[in-house]
Every structure is written in structure tokens, then in C-alpha cells.
Amino acid sequence: VQLQASGGGLVQAGGSLRLSCAASGNIFSISAMGWYRQAPGKERELVATITGGGVTNYADSVKGRFAISIDNAKKKVYLQMNSLIPEDTAVYYCNAEKYELGLHYWGQGTLVTVSS
């Protein structure tokens, strides 16, 4: 499985960005997709995930500001980020999971920078 993320960039605090990620290759049996992020000097953390059935999970820090969605047929996942704050600055990584096989796949990361 290959994951191609796009949509990062520089935005002022209070602004919005939309990240996209497309899966290709052996996308059969992908169970869920999502986004993680890693800020400088910090560990990678979960941002949001969504299953093929539409069940979502969000980090507390982004609830009410971010929304994840999926085009299950195309295995594309989106992250709409609103009301961005400087603390959201990080490299955002797309993730896909195959539950039955216990496999995780990672994209190359896209940088989001929020200026104050």
C-alpha cells in the first residue's frame, strides 16, 4: 500500500487547511485510515482516524475543530482543519491499517505550519 498525502502549507492562526491522502496498490482489506502528526521534539500522536464504516476517533485537542472523512470506494481520506492554532504545527502523516493482518502503512508526511 502506498499513501500519497497533500494539502499542507503555511496558514495564519484561525485559518483552515484541508489535507488529502490517496491509497494505492494493494488497498484490499484496508480497515481504517487516518492522520497522525509529529511536532518538533515530540512523539508522533494520533489526530483522527476513520473506519470504512465511518466510525471516527479524534484526539481531544482537535475535537470540534477538525473533521475527518473518507471516500471508501477510492480509499481517499481527508482532514478538514479549521480554527488552526500554532500548536497544530507539525508534520502530518497519513496512515492506513489492515486490522486482520495487523499491518500499518504510512505516507511521507506533509508539513502544516500555523503562524501566530
N, C-alpha and C positions, 0 to 999 in steps of 0.2 A: 504494500500500500504506500503510495506517495501522497503527500499532503502539500498543497501549494496555497500559502496564505498571502493576502494582500490587504491594503487599506490603511496601514499605519501612516503616521506622519506627525507633524507639529500642529498643536492646537492650543488656543488660549483657554484658561480655566473657564468653565461654564459652557464650553463648546461641545460639539458632538463629532464622533467618528464612527464609521461602520467598517468592521473587519469582515473579510470573506475568506473561506477556506474550501478548496475543492479537493476531494479524494479521487485518486485514480489507481489503476492497477487492479489488484485482487480485492475489490471492495465488497465482495460477497461476504455476508455474515458480520459486517460491521454492526455492532450493537449500539454504540453511542459515539457521539463526537462532542468536542468541547474546546475550551480555551483555558490555558494556564498562563501565568505571567511571572517574570523574574525581574525584580528591580536590582539596581547595582548593590552589591554587598548583601543581598538577601537570597533566601532559598526560593525555588520555584513554588508557586502556590496556585491552587485552583481558583479560577474566576467563575466559570459556568460550564455546565455540561447539559446535554440533552440526549435522550434516547430516541431510537427510531419511532417509538410510540408517542413522543412528545413530552415525556416526563423530564422536567428541568430541575436543576440544582444550582444554587448561586452561593457565592461567598457572601457573608454578611455585609462586607464592606461595599458591595456593588448592588445589593438588593434595592430595587426602586429606581436605579439609575441605568442599569444595563439590561438588555433583553437578548436572549439567545433564541435562534430559530434554525430550522433545518428543512432543506429540500431533500426528503428521504430518498426519492427516486434517483436524484442526481448525486446524492451523498455530498451535498454542499451545506456548510454551516455558516451562519452569520452571527456577528455580535454587534448589536447597536449599542453604542456607548454615549450616554447623554450626561449632562451636568458633570463633565470631567473636572477632576481636581488634580493638583500637582502630584499627589500621592498615587495616582493611577499611572504615572510614568514608569514604563517597564518595556521589556521585550515580551511580546505576546506570542505564545506558541499554540498552534492548532494541534489537537490530539484526537486520535480515533482509537477505539477499543473493540476488541473481539472477545466478548465475555467467555464464550465457550472454549476458546483456545488460550485465554489468559494473556493475550497479546496487546501491547500498546504501540502506537505509531505516533511519530512526532514530525511536525513541519519544521521549516527552517527558522521561523520566528520573524516577527515584524515589529519594528520599534514604534512605540507610541510615546510622544513627549508632550506633556501638558505644562505650559508656561503660566506663571502666576501674574 
